[in-house]
Amino acid sequence: MNKVKIAKCDLDASEISLGCMRIADLTDQQIDTLIHTALDEGINFFDYADIYSDGQAEARFAEALNMTPSLREKMILQTKCVHRYTYYDASKEHILEAVDGSLKRLRTDFIDVLLLHRPDALVEPEEVAEAFTILEKNGKVKYFGVSNHNPMQIELLGKFVKQPIIINQLQLSITNTGMIDAGLNANMKVDASIDRDGSILDYCRLKEITIQVWSPFQYGFFEGMFLNNDKFPALNQKIDEIAASRGVTNTAIAIAWLLRHPAKMQPIVGTTNPSRVKDICKASGVNLTRQEWYEIYLAAGNKIP
Ligand SMILES: NC(=O)c1ccc[n+]([C@@H]2O[C@H](COP(=O)([O-])OP(=O)(O)OC[C@H]3O[C@@H](n4cnc5c(N)ncnc54)[C@H](OP(=O)(O)O)[C@@H]3O)[C@@H](O)[C@H]2O)c1
């Protein structure tokens, strides 16, 4: 497993992360096997949010593993706050209380990375700044980032927040490529040229903010998997062809496609299946050619001018 260099921090992070949004209903044994398989394969970065299964994803993880300091040392734990199901809350009070809840459920003294899960329309960046400074000073959070934020929202936070924003977690998959399409179609009179995110991809590269990719196997908004799906025949044919030539599964190629991007993104994979974890980790050794990367992009139905 290769490492990803996340700027402005000392985290030695695996280039693939395991997202634990879907683990709450697994048995203790299944969670233990899943997490230890990930660790054995070189994944040391685990993603949570306070709202995943109403806190149960965090709690079940720590319970099932019977979290100990020596196990904790092997892990980089990231969680998120702000999402309150029916509204967003980036107030100082809520950020502080949410972190205390996550620390308790995760059975740890500190969170490596805290993300603001979604932009709050009522955000007071001064309050976020106060909360981050308190959390940093009392040692509860080491580093800070955001999720689903556009460049101006990050700039606004940055006017007040003293700590660097090291991560922006965004949706991206071979079938969800808005942030790539807009750049490829700049100044064209086609829908693909519509910039819906303020050029977030180039912005993050410029500012050295690592993009973490959520739902890397899903199409639409969690509508389902694109792999082995009849809705995407050309794409699956192309991925299968490249997978066969590289001696890996289609699952690995879907992640290798993301890793090939020079922005050095970190995919967050959400499988709960240990054998899929092993398949996915093989992506770390595959370096797609530029031509293969474009062939996959086009097979998903995209066009280049
Ligand atoms: N920041 C945000 O707003 C946000 C939003 C959503 C998610 N996230 C994060 O992103 C992580 C990943 O999201 P996700 O779970 O939607 O992503 P995903 O990795 O695209 O999807 C995983 C799901 O696909 C299924 N699947 C079926 N065939 C698969 C195959 N061949 N390879 C891999 N998976 C296969 C998995 O089932 P099995 O378990 O049976 O393998 C699992 O249910 C979450 O855990 C969470 O940490 C963040």
PDBQT file of the ligand as one rigid body, heavy atoms in Angstrom, charges set to zero:
ROOT
HETATM    1  N1  LIG A 401     -18.518  13.322   3.157  1.00  0.00    +0.000 N 
HETATM    2  C1  LIG A 401     -19.671  12.861   2.749  1.00  0.00    +0.000 C 
HETATM    3  O1  LIG A 401     -20.627  13.604   2.543  1.00  0.00    +0.000 OA
HETATM    4  C2  LIG A 401     -19.828  11.378   2.565  1.00  0.00    +0.000 A 
HETATM    5  C3  LIG A 401     -20.991  10.851   1.984  1.00  0.00    +0.000 A 
HETATM    6  C4  LIG A 401     -21.065   9.467   1.814  1.00  0.00    +0.000 A 
HETATM    7  C5  LIG A 401     -20.021   8.635   2.215  1.00  0.00    +0.000 A 
HETATM    8  N2  LIG A 401     -18.916   9.198   2.802  1.00  0.00    +0.000 N 
HETATM    9  C6  LIG A 401     -17.767   8.338   3.208  1.00  0.00    +0.000 C 
HETATM   10  O2  LIG A 401     -17.369   7.585   2.094  1.00  0.00    +0.000 OA
HETATM   11  C7  LIG A 401     -17.309   6.205   2.439  1.00  0.00    +0.000 C 
HETATM   12  C8  LIG A 401     -17.605   5.383   1.242  1.00  0.00    +0.000 C 
HETATM   13  O3  LIG A 401     -18.945   5.587   0.813  1.00  0.00    +0.000 OA
HETATM   14  P1  LIG A 401     -19.786   4.414   0.182  1.00  0.00    +0.000 P 
HETATM   15  O4  LIG A 401     -19.886   3.300   1.140  1.00  0.00    +0.000 OA
HETATM   16  O5  LIG A 401     -21.045   5.011  -0.354  1.00  0.00    +0.000 OA
HETATM   17  O6  LIG A 401     -18.787   4.032  -1.010  1.00  0.00    +0.000 OA
HETATM   18  P2  LIG A 401     -18.516   2.856  -1.991  1.00  0.00    +0.000 P 
HETATM   19  O7  LIG A 401     -17.214   2.257  -1.614  1.00  0.00    +0.000 OA
HETATM   20  O8  LIG A 401     -18.656   3.497  -3.339  1.00  0.00    +0.000 OA
HETATM   21  O9  LIG A 401     -19.684   1.800  -1.828  1.00  0.00    +0.000 OA
HETATM   22  C9  LIG A 401     -19.611   0.723  -0.958  1.00  0.00    +0.000 C 
HETATM   23  C10 LIG A 401     -20.872  -0.099  -1.134  1.00  0.00    +0.000 C 
HETATM   24  O10 LIG A 401     -20.817  -0.726  -2.428  1.00  0.00    +0.000 OA
HETATM   25  C11 LIG A 401     -21.011  -2.140  -2.252  1.00  0.00    +0.000 C 
HETATM   26  N3  LIG A 401     -20.295  -2.901  -3.274  1.00  0.00    +0.000 N 
HETATM   27  C12 LIG A 401     -20.862  -3.842  -4.069  1.00  0.00    +0.000 A 
HETATM   28  N4  LIG A 401     -19.962  -4.357  -4.910  1.00  0.00    +0.000 NA
HETATM   29  C13 LIG A 401     -18.775  -3.765  -4.630  1.00  0.00    +0.000 A 
HETATM   30  C14 LIG A 401     -17.459  -3.898  -5.178  1.00  0.00    +0.000 A 
HETATM   31  N5  LIG A 401     -17.172  -4.728  -6.192  1.00  0.00    +0.000 N 
HETATM   32  N6  LIG A 401     -16.485  -3.144  -4.662  1.00  0.00    +0.000 NA
HETATM   33  C15 LIG A 401     -16.738  -2.273  -3.662  1.00  0.00    +0.000 A 
HETATM   34  N7  LIG A 401     -17.962  -2.093  -3.105  1.00  0.00    +0.000 NA
HETATM   35  C16 LIG A 401     -18.984  -2.836  -3.583  1.00  0.00    +0.000 A 
HETATM   36  C17 LIG A 401     -20.481  -2.409  -0.862  1.00  0.00    +0.000 C 
HETATM   37  O11 LIG A 401     -21.062  -3.624  -0.412  1.00  0.00    +0.000 OA
HETATM   38  P3  LIG A 401     -20.227  -4.624   0.529  1.00  0.00    +0.000 P 
HETATM   39  O12 LIG A 401     -20.143  -3.978   1.843  1.00  0.00    +0.000 OA
HETATM   40  O13 LIG A 401     -21.057  -5.852   0.525  1.00  0.00    +0.000 OA
HETATM   41  O14 LIG A 401     -18.896  -4.816  -0.126  1.00  0.00    +0.000 OA
HETATM   42  C18 LIG A 401     -20.979  -1.189  -0.097  1.00  0.00    +0.000 C 
HETATM   43  O15 LIG A 401     -22.366  -1.351   0.227  1.00  0.00    +0.000 OA
HETATM   44  C19 LIG A 401     -18.319   6.059   3.594  1.00  0.00    +0.000 C 
HETATM   45  O16 LIG A 401     -18.043   4.937   4.404  1.00  0.00    +0.000 OA
HETATM   46  C20 LIG A 401     -18.093   7.343   4.321  1.00  0.00    +0.000 C 
HETATM   47  O17 LIG A 401     -16.972   7.196   5.175  1.00  0.00    +0.000 OA
HETATM   48  C21 LIG A 401     -18.810  10.537   2.969  1.00  0.00    +0.000 A 
ENDROOT
TORSDOF 0
